[in-house]
Amino acid sequence: MRTRARTGGHETVTSSPSRSDPALRAVFDLAEHLTSCRPIPADSRELLRQALHEGITSGFEVSLYAALGLKTWGGTSALRKVDLLRRDRVLRRLRKTVPEWKDLSSSAAARAMSASVKRYETTRWPRERDQVAGPATQPYSTWWSFLRNGIAIPGERQLSTILKMEIQDGFEFRAGPTILDAKGAQR
């Protein structure tokens, strides 16, 4: 579910988080409530209440972030998982937009995409890295954006696994004028 709300001249777009992480879902339910007054579901409300209670009774020695279970010791943090989900969604969308890749099997598409990014990194990226705007054509604009923002581009094997996954609507919370269409693409 996506919600749009205008606040202070900015449009905020949220999407429901992955069902596998109740704490993350609760935080985004709260964000949606604060931006659009959408009621918070009972399970999210209870999780938030318990976390706030734990934070308050500990004198905030336990942060709200930790009380919700979003802070991890080792492994991948919830916020890192969000970034990886976004990256993976962009890669799956990219595969579908490049005509040469869209009809290939996941492993063949991963091989072609991996070769493309390696070529881009060695030939075009050194010339384009300091430009204000990236290339206008795909896949180069995606590779430029990833490299420019320090987003790790997975190797062929991991890319194949990513491409095999069905596109799932993870969550996204953006403040500012960014507007996403029903498929999660920027308009």
Secondary structure, 3 states (H helix, E strand, C coil): CEEEEEECCEEEEEECCCCCCHHHHHHHHHHHHHHHCCCCCHHHHHHHHHHHHHHHHCCCCCCHHHHCCCCCCCCCCHHHHHHHHHHHHHHHHHHHHCHHHHCCCHHHHHHHHHHHHHHHHHHCHHHHCCCCCCCCCCCHHHHHHHHHCCCCCCCHHHHHHHHHCCCCCCCCEECCCCCECCCCCEC
